[in-house]
Amino acid sequence: MAGIKDVAAEAGLSVATVSRVLNGHPSVSEDARRRVTAAVERLGYRPNAVARSLRTDQTRTLGLVISDVMNPYFTELARSVEEEARALGYSVIIGNADERPDLQDHHVTTLLDRRIDGLLVSPTDGGSPSMLGAARAGTPMVFVDRWIPGVDVPVVRSDGRAAVRDLVAHLHALGRRRLAIIAGPAATTTGRERVDAFREALAAHGLELPDAYIGQGDFQAGSGRRVTEGFLDLREPPEVVFAADNLMALGALDAIRARGLRVPDDIGLAAFDDIPWFVHTDPPVTAVAQPVRDLGRAAVRALVDRIEGRPGESVTLPARLVVRRSCGEGDAGIESPSPVRRSTP
């Protein structure tokens, strides 16, 4: 691989002059600039990013630690983050925490050792020591999707409360009264928030959420299957199961079909976090959809603001209800999203 000395020899110039050209120094003649550019093209020279980072104290690299790369929501989020970062001149290194704080800690430490300029994190549980330490040390950081109360970091997330209210109102209008939820981990903000939103929405219609209708899941398909089996074993099973994420909804669907039951004839199913193949299930699944691509773009912009010395804003985007046929709707339309709201974490 060609080095800067090879470029200098090819261009017939000193290493110092080549360096000034490559770094955009204004004191370089146009002739020297043309000769260096031609030499770079002929040799296929690529600047040493590590060496450059030592000079500039920047690597133009962002770290992204997501909770579960197998979850389609986080896969789409990572894609959006990578696209926006590339548009702003940054690269992205991704770490998958697999919903484990120890793996999250490993990825955060590794990324910091690689001198990333900033960090995007969707915290697992209550965070991890390395992540919390980096945030408190002033590392440019943004929480995306989930957050940790009390940590002074911008948060980019969606607000699903209105969409959950719309879902419960929709189910109530369909005559459904016994509504159950497969909850996410109570240690995560999203896990707690979705249960609270569901309970509040039920109360608005004079409905209760009995303990028997709350199943503790972990945002994985296996837990959705296990919790749904428990619901189906009740003397009075729920009329609709609301899974607090898409993977748990798929697990619930497996459990229902394993009993020889049909959705929605025997039991309805709804999900938080819409995914593309929900339209291809039989029947298509009614779901709360988050604006995943917008969240990814907003998170990158907030982080780059922090890196470049501007105050990064927290951003809250509304989720929306997508009505399909898994709760007994028949043919139905899709509701419109609400406008963007900005807030502080």
N, C-alpha and C positions, 0 to 999 in steps of 0.2 A: 504494500500500500504506500502510495506516494506521501511524503511529508513536506513540510514547509521549505526545507532545504532544497528538495527536488524541484519545487515550484520556482524557487529563486534561481536555481541553475538554469532551468528551462527558459525563464523569462530574461536571464542575463541581468538580474538585479540583486541587491543585497537582501538578506533575510529580513532586516529591519524595514526596508521599503515594502516588501511583500506583506509583512505583518500590518503595516499601516494601511495598505490597500484593503486587506481582508477585514479590518476593523473599521473601515469607512472614515479614516482620518482625512480631514479636509486639505491638508498640506501636500497631498500627493498629486503629481502631474497627470493629465489625461493620458499621455503616452504610457506612463508606468501602469496606470489602471488597465489600459487595453492589453498590455503585454501580460500582466498577471492574470487577467480574466481568460486570455487565450491559453496560457500555460495550465491553469486550473482545469479548463475543459479538456485539453489534450491528455493530461495525466489522470483525470478523474479524481482530483484531490478533494478530500472532505476534511473540514476543520475538526480538530480534536475537541469534542464537546466538554470533556472532563477538564482539560487544560483551560479552556475558555471560562468554565465555571469558577475555576480557582482565581482567575483574573477579575471576573465581573461579579462574583459572589451570587450568580444566578445560573440555573441549569435549564430554564424554560420548561420545567417538568412539574407536573402536578401528580399527587398521589390520590388514589380513590380506593377507600376500603368499604366494600359493600357487605351486607349481612349474609346474603346467600346468592351465589351466582346462578344456582339452578332455578331460582324463582324468576319467572318471566318478567315480573315488574322490575327487578334489579338489573336484569339483562338489558332491558330497554333503557333504563336509567343510565347504565354504563355507556351504552351506545351514544346517547344524547350528550353525555359529558364529554366523550372523546371527540365528537363532531364539533362541539362548540369550542373546546380547547384548541383543536387544530385550527379553527378559523381565527383564533386570537394569537396563534403562534406558539402554542404550548403542546407538549406531548403528555400522555397520561400513562402511569403505571398502576395497574389494578391488583388489589389483594382481596381474596374471598375469605371472610371471617367464618363462614358456615355457621352463623349464629353462636359462635363460641368466643367469649371474651379473651381466652388465651391466644387464639389465632389472630384475633384483632390486634392484640398487643404485639404479637410477632410481626405482623405486617406494618404496623405503625413504626416500630423500631427500625425495621429494614428500610422502609421508605425514607425515614429521617437520615439514616446512615448514608443513603444515596444522594443526599443533599437536594431533595425536592424543594421547590419554592413554596409550595403550599399543600394543604391536605383537605380532602373532602371525606367525611366519615358519616356512615349511617350506623350509629352506635348500637352494639349488642348489649343487652341487659343494662346495667348502670354505667357502662363504659369499661375502660381498662386502665391500669396504672400509666402506661406509656402515653396513651391518648390524652388522659387528663393532665398529665405532667406537661405534655407539649402545648396543650391549650393554655395552661396557666403560665407557661414560659413565654407566651406571646407568639408562638408559631402561627403564621397565617392559616386559619382553619375555618371551615364552614360545615355545619351539620346539615345533612340532607335527609329528608323523610322523617327521621327520628331525631331526638335531641335529648340533652340532659339538663334538667332544670338546675339553675344556679351556676352554670358554666357560661362565662361571658363570650359566647361565640355566635355569629349570625346563624340563623336557622332558615332553611328553605324547605318548605313542606306544603302539603295540601291540607285543607280543612274539610273533613268529611261529614261534619255534624249536620249540615243542611241536607246533604244527599241521603244520610241515614234517616233523617226525619221524613224526607220524601219517600224513601223505601217503606217505612212503617206505615205512612199514610196510604201508600199504594196497596200494601197488603191488607190493611184495615178495610179499604174500599172493596177489596176482593172477598171480604167476609172472613179473612183469616184472623184468629184471635190467639191461638196458642203458638207463640213465636219463641224460638230458642236461638242461642248464639254459641258458636264455637269461638272462644276468645283466644287472642294471641297472648304471649307471655306477659304477665303482670309487671315484670321488671322493665318493659319497654313502654315508652310514652304512647306509641301507636296501639299497643295492646290494651292499655288502660283507657285511652281516649275512645276507642271504638265501642267498648262495653258501656262506658258512661253515656255515650251518644245514643246507643240503642235503648238503654234503660230510660233515659229522658224522653225519647221519642214515644216509647210505649206508654209512659205515664201521661203524656199529652192526650192520649186516647183512652185513658182510664184503665190501662192494662198493666199488669205486674210482670216482673221477670223473676219467677221462682228460682231458687238455687238449683233445682233439678234441671232447669232449662239453661243453665250456664255450664258449659264444658270447657275445661282448661286445655288449650292446645299450645303448639309451639311454632306455628307458622310452617309446619311441615305436613305433607300429605298423610303420613301415618297417624298423626294425632287427630286429623279430621276424620279418618276412618274409625279410630277408636272411640272418639267422643260420640259420633253419630250412632255407632252400635249401641252405646249406652242410652242415647235418646230413644232408639227404637225398642229397647227392652222395657221402657217405662210402661206402667199400666195405662197411662194416657199420654202417648207420644205427642210431640209438637206437630202442628200443621205445616210449619215452615221452619227450616234450619237456615240461619244466616251465618255463613263462615266469614271470619274476620280477615281472611286473605285467600288468594286464588288456589294455592296448593292445598289448603285445608278443605276448600270446596271440592276439589277433585277427589280427595280422600273420602269426603262425605258421599259423593256420587258413587264411588266404589262400594261403600258400605250399603247404600240403599239398593243398588243393583244386586249385590251378593245375597240379599234377602228375598230376591224375586219381586221387589217392589218397583213401581214406576213413578218417575217425576214427570208432571206434578200430580198425577191422579191419586197417588197414595200419600205423598208428602212433597211439599214444595222446597225449593233450594234457591238461595240467593248468596251472592258473594261480594266481599269488598276486594277491590283491585281487579278490574276487567282485564282480560287477556284475549289475544286474537282468536284462539280456537274455541272460546265460549260460544261463538256464533255457529260452530260446527258440531256441537254436542246435540244430542237428541233428548229433550228439547234444548234450544239455545238458552243460556243461563242469564237471568236478570242480575245485574251487577252494578256496583258503585265504581265508576271509572275515575282514576286520578290523571291529571294532565302531566304524564311522565316526561315527555320530551321537553315541555316548558320548564318543569322542575330542574331537569339536568342543565338546561341552558342558563337558567337563573342562578343555579348554584355555582357554575363556573364563573359567571360574570361577577358574582359577589366575592368569590375567592380571589380573582384577578384584581379586583378593586383593593382588597386587603394587601395583596402582594405589592401593588404599585403605589401604596401609601394613601389610598382613598378609603373612606369608611364603607365597609361592605354592609349592605342593607339586608335585614331579614325579609323574606318574601313568603306570603301565604297565598296559595292559589286554591280556588274552590274545586272540589270534586263534584261529579254529577251522576245522577241515576240513569242507567241505561236499561230500559224496560224490554224484556224479551218474552219468553214463554215458560220459564221454569217454575213459576208460582201459580199457574192456572190462568194466565192472562189471555190466551188466544193471540191473535195478531195485535201488536202494539207498536207505538212509535218510540222515539228517543227524545228525552227532554234536553233542553238547551242549557249550556253551561252559564254560570254567573260571571260577573266581571272580576278582574284581579283585585286583591286587597294586599296592601303592604303593612307590615307590623314590626314591632321589635321583639326579640326572643324572650 
